[in-house]
Amino acid sequence: MNIETSGGIIIHSNDKIHTVDDNFCNLIGVESSNDIQGKSINDYILDDYKNLFHKQVNDLKTTEDKLGLQIKLKTVNDEEVTVIAVSSFLESEHKSEIKTLFINISETDTGWLNSLKNNAMNKAPVGITIADITLDDEPLIYVNDGFIDITGYERRDTIGQNCRFLQGKDTRDKPTSKMRNAINNEETVTVEIQNYKKDGSKFWNRITLGPIYDENNELTHYIGFQEDISNLKKHKKEKNVFEKYVEASEQSMLVTDTDWNIEYINQSFEDLTKYSEEELIGEKITIIEPDESNISQYDKFDLNMGWDGEIIYRKKHGELYHVEQTITPIKNKNDDIEKYMIIQKDITQEKLNNQVLDVLNRVLRHNLRSSINVIEGYTDMLSVDADSEQQKNAIETIQNRTESMNKISNKMTSIRSLIHGYEEPNSISIDSLRNTILPYQDMRNTNISMDIEYSGDKNIKYGNIFQIAFGEAINRAVVNNDKDISKVDIKIRQKEDNSLSVEIIDNKSNISESAWSIIKSGSETPLEHNDGIGLWLIYWSVTAMGGNIEISDNEPCGNVFKISVPLV
């Protein structure tokens, strides 16, 4: 491992030594670093100080700052060396290895200052100062090159002065009071404070102060570490501006780690999915996926370069929604992916509009054209001589076909109005479904029963869309039923998952599996009769509102519609 500074440094885990420099070897009297690497650091710390040192190492886990204390090391010749041990994580993101700088303060009086100048402390990339607490006004008695580089002051400007000369008009009282209280209480403290360089320019200074005690456990000095964090502060400010922009964005945004665990969502994402931040943070993105995982689709793309495309997700209460999605990898300085930024544009309305237009196009090209052909054919019959009964039958057929086309047109118009926003998709009460069957209960040769069980005042989401599907299911069961009596049994139950179960059982001829598969596929296939269009209306309306529908045979004859739709 490449060590940037020289003198008195070891790289270690909690206990095991990984790397040492030559100055540390000289400090404890060994000839080669090979004699130390791999050994326990406890081998070189006096017994009375081992617990103190390891407590400092453990305390690092709760702070991003450097921590220091005075301990004693033992050399290979069993001599004692008094040092200041300053520890910090080598890589704060992973917190796997620790760097400890040992500052030799064994010499007495001012001699130990000369020792300080000859070790890594003087060339450390951060500012280091030592103040004598025993002297009046606690003057600085040592500053390193890093302090000079940060502040622009020469040593002759600083030695003998209290470090408050860095303060100015924009320096706040709170951090200075915090430092003063820590010194009075002989505590370690870290503050971020606005200081001034010699040329008058301001900079943000992160200061860590720690007490130094003599052999009689008397406080004699305070060591300070200064870091210019102006760029970090600027980055945080820019980050805050970015986060405010993200929160205000109308586009849904979320951030995940590389295992697709959700770490952040913005307000638009909450509004779209109805999930709260508490429900999603820490969960995998699969929580918003439909039954078939979208994650597997990502494997087809090079996420190192990002990805964009269309994906279907599911909201909290079951509604499906379509998005145009962009995935952008967030990389560290080593070009390794650490997170994914996902931006979603809701295109559900656009998708539904296109689907409606496609079906309307099919209706116009196939069903309407077919009906018109029938009308034209019977009109031709009326134009020639025929007996009165044939004319009556032809006229009746024309009227029935015309009425059928009007009904189709009205249903399509209602759905189109909802899709395009001409009408607001409102919720309706569960009990209001009773009104939908009233027109059919008085029909001749029709037997309709309804059994409803629910609690509270729950409403059906997008109820006016569901009414179209519910009414159409009853209509197709009753109209053109080849049985002597059209029988329809309806069971409605409120479920614990905040959905409504609707079961419609009829005795009409069975719907073929192939016809139902064609409707579910949405393929470009002629819907050759009104029953086919009705089935499509039922299927589309239910799935558009985030519901599910399945059809099975009713023995000995008939169909069972099992529908599940979300409640408010």
C-alpha positions, 0 to 999 in steps of 0.5 A, spaced: 500 500 500 502 506 498 503 511 504 502 518 502 506 521 508 512 518 512 513 517 519 510 514 525 504 511 521 501 504 521 495 501 517 491 496 521 484 493 522 482 493 529 488 488 531 492 486 526 497 490 523 497 490 515 502 496 513 507 500 517 512 506 515 520 506 516 519 512 522 514 507 526 519 502 525 524 506 528 520 508 533 519 501 536 526 499 534 525 494 529 529 494 523 524 492 517 517 492 517 517 485 515 518 484 522 511 487 524 506 486 518 501 481 520 502 481 528 497 484 533 498 491 535 497 489 542 504 487 542 507 494 542 502 498 546 503 498 554 497 494 558 495 500 561 493 503 554 490 497 550 483 498 552 483 506 551 486 505 544 481 500 542 476 504 545 478 509 540 478 505 534 471 503 536 469 510 537 471 511 530 464 507 527 460 513 530 464 519 527 467 521 521 472 525 524 479 523 526 480 521 534 486 522 538 489 520 545 495 520 549 498 513 550 505 509 551 508 504 546 513 499 548 519 498 544 523 491 542 528 493 548 522 494 553 523 501 553 517 506 553 515 511 548 509 516 550 506 518 543 499 521 541 495 516 537 491 519 532 486 514 528 482 515 522 478 510 517 483 509 511 476 509 507 471 512 510 465 509 506 467 502 507 470 502 514 475 496 513 482 499 515 484 504 520 490 509 519 493 511 526 499 516 526 503 516 532 506 522 534 512 522 539 512 526 545 517 523 549 522 528 550 521 534 555 520 541 554 521 544 547 525 538 545 519 534 543 517 540 539 523 538 534 521 531 534 514 533 532 517 537 526 521 531 524 515 526 523 509 525 519 505 530 523 509 536 519 508 534 512 500 531 514 495 533 508 491 536 514 492 542 518 495 540 525 496 545 531 498 544 538 496 549 544 499 550 551 493 550 555 498 551 561 500 558 558 496 565 559 491 565 553 493 558 551 497 560 545 499 556 539 506 552 540 506 548 534 503 549 527 505 544 521 505 545 514 498 543 512 496 549 517 500 554 513 497 551 506 490 552 508 490 559 512 496 562 508 499 564 515 507 564 516 509 560 522 512 567 525 504 570 524 501 564 529 506 561 534 504 565 541 498 567 538 491 564 540 488 560 534 482 565 534 486 570 529 482 565 524 475 568 526 472 574 523 465 578 522 461 572 519 464 567 524 458 564 528 458 564 536 455 557 536 461 553 534 466 557 538 462 556 544 462 549 543 470 549 542 470 553 549 466 548 553 469 542 550 476 545 552 473 547 559 471 540 560 477 536 557 473 533 551 474 532 544 470 536 539 469 537 532 465 543 529 464 546 522 466 554 522 467 559 517 474 562 518 478 567 514 485 566 511 491 571 511 488 574 505 481 575 508 478 570 504 473 566 507 473 558 508 469 553 511 474 549 517 472 543 520 476 543 526 477 537 531 480 538 538 483 533 543 486 534 550 493 531 551 495 529 558 502 529 561 505 523 565 501 525 571 494 525 567 494 533 568 491 536 561 497 540 558 496 541 551 490 541 546 491 538 539 487 541 533 486 538 526 484 543 521 480 541 514 478 546 509 471 543 507 469 549 503 468 544 496 464 539 501 460 545 503 459 547 496 457 540 494 452 539 499 449 546 497 448 544 490 446 537 493 440 541 497 438 545 491 438 538 486 434 535 492 429 541 492 429 540 484 427 533 485 422 534 490 419 539 486 419 535 479 413 532 476 416 526 474 417 520 479 424 519 481 427 514 485 434 511 487 436 504 489 442 501 490 446 496 486 441 490 489 435 494 487 433 496 494 430 503 494 433 508 498 430 515 496 423 516 492 420 523 491 414 526 492 411 525 485 413 518 486 409 517 492 403 521 489 403 516 483 404 510 486 400 512 493 406 508 497 409 512 502 416 513 503 416 509 510 413 503 506 418 503 500 425 505 503 429 499 504 424 495 500 426 492 493 423 495 487 420 488 486 414 491 490 411 495 485 412 490 479 406 486 477 406 478 477 412 478 472 418 481 474 421 487 470 428 486 473 429 480 469 428 485 463 434 489 465 439 483 464 438 484 457 441 491 457 448 494 459 446 498 465 453 501 465 451 505 460 444 506 463 437 504 460 431 507 457 424 504 455 417 502 457 415 498 463 409 496 467 408 497 474 403 496 479 400 502 484 399 500 492 392 498 490 393 494 484 392 499 478 397 498 473 401 504 470 405 504 464 412 509 464 417 511 460 423 509 464 430 512 464 435 508 469 442 512 470 448 509 474 451 513 479 458 511 479 464 513 484 471 515 483 473 508 481 468 508 475 464 503 479 456 503 480 454 504 487 447 506 485 441 507 480 437 513 479 430 512 476 426 517 472 419 515 470 414 518 466 407 516 467 404 514 460 398 510 462 393 515 459 397 515 453 397 507 452 390 507 454 388 512 449 392 508 444 388 502 446 381 505 445 383 508 438 386 501 436 379 498 438 375 503 435 379 502 429 377 495 429 370 496 430 369 501 425 373 496 420 370 490 422 363 490 426 360 497 423 362 495 416 359 488 417 352 491 420 352 496 414 353 490 409 347 487 413 343 493 412 344 494 405 342 487 404 336 488 407 335 494 404 336 491 397 330 486 399 325 492 400 327 495 393 324 489 390 317 486 390 316 481 396 310 479 401 308 483 407 311 478 412 318 478 409 318 486 409 316 486 416 322 481 418 327 485 414 325 492 417 325 488 424 332 486 422 334 493 420 332 496 427 335 491 431 342 492 427 341 499 428 340 499 435 346 494 436 350 499 433 347 505 437 349 501 443 356 500 441 357 507 439 354 510 446 359 505 450 365 507 446 363 514 447 362 513 454 369 510 455 372 515 450 370 521 455 373 518 461 379 516 458 380 523 454 378 526 461 372 529 458 369 526 464 372 525 471 373 517 473 369 518 480 368 512 485 362 509 487 359 506 493 358 498 493 351 498 494 350 503 488 351 496 484 344 494 485 341 500 481 345 497 475 341 490 475 334 494 476 333 495 468 334 487 467 330 485 473 323 486 470 325 483 463 321 477 461 324 470 462 329 473 466 331 471 473 337 475 476 339 475 484 344 479 487 348 477 494 352 483 497 356 483 503 361 489 505 362 493 511 363 500 512 363 505 507 368 503 502 367 505 495 369 502 488 375 506 485 374 509 478 367 506 479 363 509 473 368 505 469 367 499 473 359 500 472 360 499 464 364 493 465 358 490 470 353 492 466 355 489 460 357 483 463 349 482 465 347 485 459 351 479 455 348 474 460 341 476 458 340 479 451 340 473 446 340 468 451 338 461 447 335 459 454 328 459 456 329 463 462 336 467 462 338 466 469 344 470 472 347 470 480 351 475 482 355 475 489 359 481 491 364 480 497 369 485 500 376 482 501 381 484 506 386 486 501 382 492 500 379 490 494 372 487 491 370 480 489 365 480 484 362 473 481 357 473 475 354 466 474 350 466 467 347 460 463 348 463 457 352 458 452 360 457 454 365 462 451 370 459 448 377 459 450 380 461 444 375 467 443 377 469 450 385 468 449 384 473 443 380 478 447 386 478 452 391 478 447 389 485 444 391 482 437 388 485 431 382 480 430 375 482 427 370 482 433 365 479 429 359 480 433 356 484 439 358 479 444 365 479 442 365 487 443 361 486 449 367 481 452 372 486 450 369 492 454 368 488 460 376 486 460 378 492 458 374 496 463 376 491 469 384 491 467 384 499 466 382 500 473 387 495 476 383 489 477 383 482 474 378 478 471 377 470 469 372 466 466 371 459 467 365 454 465 359 454 469 356 446 469 352 444 466 352 450 461 354 457 462 360 462 464 363 464 471 366 471 471 370 472 477 372 480 477 377 483 483 377 491 483 380 496 488 377 499 493 378 506 495 
